[in-house]
Amino acid sequence: MPRNIWNTIAAVPADSLRHIFANDAQRVQNMTVRQSGILFDFSKTHLNDGLLAAFQSLAGHAKFTEAREKLFSGEIVNPSEGRAAEHTAERGNGAAQQVEMAKALQARMRGLIEAIDAGAMGEVKHILHIGIGGSALGPKLLIDALGRDDARYDVKVVSNVDAAALAEAVANMDPHKTIVAVASKTFTTTETLMNAASAIEWMKQAGVSDPEGRIIALTANPEKAIEWGVDESRILPFNEAVGGRYSLWCSIGFPVAIGLGWAAYEELLEGAAAMDRHFKTSDLTSNAPVLAAYADLYYSQVRKCQTRAVFAYDERLRLLPDYLQQLEMESNGKSVTASGEPLGVNSAPVTWGGVGTDAQHAVFQLLHQGTHLIPVEFIVSKTPGHDFDPAHHETLLINCFAQGAALMSGRKSDDGARNYVGDRPSVTLLLEDVTPSVVGALIAFYEHRTYVNAMLLDINPFDQFGVELGKEIAKAIAQDGPSGFDASTMALIAEAEL
């Protein structure tokens, strides 16, 4: 993207948040979007008419509407790997052929779940889902958010190759009543296959007669799964053009579908599909993912903010910041454009966050009075996830809204230690409830927001070569022994007696 475009955006005057509100009686109405059970309040950002016009110009220069159409029509949007990105087709919004393929594979998954429910694999009480990265973060988030009260099976998700994680997951499982779902797009992921082999050994040691027969493979490479020893009838394939961090909508969502039930899984898909339709058809000036990306780019490119904080004021969404870290930083943490040229501007900021009132007593000091300007995102539900005293939820909501107000308004004091400069931006997402439909829409919103950021920066958000070098070196050490590395690495290997 030409540097002068960013210079033009940077030259647009942006008043303080206090003055913006004082001079615009319609500020809240004009900067709020209601969609799919979520209210998106962008009013406490510095976006104004001038900035919105400048970003509209940027979107035109970047041919964003064409890029959006390419995503939904199944054209190549991942040029480095020559692939489309078909995650929206899993929700019914994509090229007709890919939508039909997704429906067929979902029917296969539903059939297997119904067979398990009917006792085809014996008595089943536990589902052990093994994956890593996108193959684990999505299922773990959804099971934790939606499966607290109505889960049909005991579902545990393991990703860490540290065996302590696997030991903790299986501690209360009956190996004779456990199914192991192994999730790997390529079915070559070292950590996942090591954990899967250990799970099989755990079942063998408990006297399970056919532990391999209790493995279900979730993969885009069925041949590798068969080679590894999984029977074809227990393989749930998915489209290779569905990226790992966008994959909870395909068979990677098996633990969600079996744990919560098919009706809940369909609600999840439909919630995401509704957000797809909003993103695809709404004008850019009232499009939630687009407005969010405009704010992201303003703070990262103009105000030079290096991080973005996300706080879930709902225990059910406590894993959302972890999920967004991968989605946003693995997608847009790039230093070159889609054509391989130096990016020349900042890429994705560091995404971090935590849980509501816990974070207030840990990191909000820096947000209010530190020298860093950090845009904040609040996610909160109008409906509590419990039947306890309603005062708890009222207090939660009050704290959430108060933090946004305090960040914006600040408070002047002659005592520097008690002075709050204010004018610190935030966005609030107010959910009607934490239901499959609303959570589906929420995740799809973040996916599309990530895509808009990428297109306006001319980044390919669908490759992730940055994760490979360290893995290659680890394999070299494991296979060939330590040699040829820097002195520090060699000393650490020697000290650990590898």
Steps between C-alpha positions, in 0.01 A plus 500: 500500500655838404639685800327823402160343566593446864644852513163630380315305768746619766440861396125480572427697820372286788358678801502360854227254589347747747472765229366252246214411734440863597467606136291210368169425668451201267844351564379180666227433243731569208779277631294203620419187299248237610542162338443133589428558867798731551514876548830641369576839656782675314415844636792512746754483215648802324338413169326809360349597166836603360671178603212286377518673162876446488462130580227470239751639252759249622249218454437615146871517422547150646203372294351368818151423367660283230712326764189436709327345200803279432480363853137397462523379140780253570771677302864485604560733794806316632747568218810354668331159515271543200182437699159639567381542861185294532400544865192704409385218269481279810227738618316499166651821361737423214531345158211257439728200447690565823179554697368166375827329595481653848142380543597148395789488745280640777245227427779244534597648836139505617462137398803395703375695803159335476669159475705573812187618681336172402785295648699410188825552694373357826418705803655846466521758775817691412636671188873575504574750223868529405625779274709815510462857382181545301419134543465552875435867579158520335358178647640585842344847494160370394487208742596733786255772395199291405540160664493585868140403566374290211795292378398152385847354554799590711728672248864589566733674255876438509756691294821534702764235430591525869360169626375673814215642287402155374525348847272768642245453221467124543522496879124456544430315177410134469722375213241233414239772444720754322519598133811684381458757222834579334486834317775586253455656159802317355498214751874553537499745794771377737343611828154371410616157385722461806207575729277266298752215528520556874119494526497164322764371739290627795208294375717194436638509852143512632415184310295651216498222241500716185617852587573583134132432434409788732686760292316747277710705258410859407719591205535638148742215423302175542776294336743592777243411764448159341876451483519589870247226575154658506223311325344695214156476662626708792664775296318832472665691213485869432590730211872576474410862423367544854784650703581364845404810696174521301416132533259461791215515244605173335576160652744661744176599673417132564548524880266802501235324291509179703543674834225760457276315256435553132229761552741723692767451234255604228415811704870580519534470122190709436620775735825518306309491170292799610819695565629387160193649335537824695866529403433414135201726436515794740635836394853555626388794713267278707691173480619377841817313388596788270455772762698292750783465249499875428550563871771233519689658212463851632658408832771271362602719204428857609527486879770225478334280762686171524242302695122453526338374820187283512313443824211258537268606780349153504661188641353297215713694252822486700682317218404753232821707534707183450299415190540851358874500557543228242232626263639852482874458551550185293286646222640853481835483676686541171781723377435469127204569275304229321738541205810464719606864516605663831188608684636842591241563774401335826330163472265349757541629854556260786163366617474428870240514773329327786181466699300796624537601860805275548686709244389824662710409802798390293561702183257791488744723687710515184195547277387806697828663599782331311694668219370253239183575307316166479159469332272284713215272405232400751276196440209453739162323501170653608394158628696328779622143473379403848200500734673671791407835648438744208713755684808313379417558136393859560837565662677338206316716246556816704872431525528438127322821401682702766840399367414621151368827640811552714739427213323759287433779748796475736526733798725800544697540822789716613635185661672319216457164666123552497472662157323308222563648156202323342440509123577127488290310249283195547242295313220315680326189371178444696361151441137407554620169647778244462312259273626290207348744253649812660842341555502383138432854385765637738773272367402567138517874576860463613587289195367763262659783695834322461441465127415871459819598683699271272347629178554865594864424587547277192589200720424133435322395824475131409860376508718461811854418396630674811415199715707256295866590554509418872317172435751408230791566735333292774463208258864535397614485862278198571605309189865597450611611844631841607757637260564820314290728720602815683697471822200585720277233345777241520561581867130470583475162325804378692367629832167321443693182413313444174 
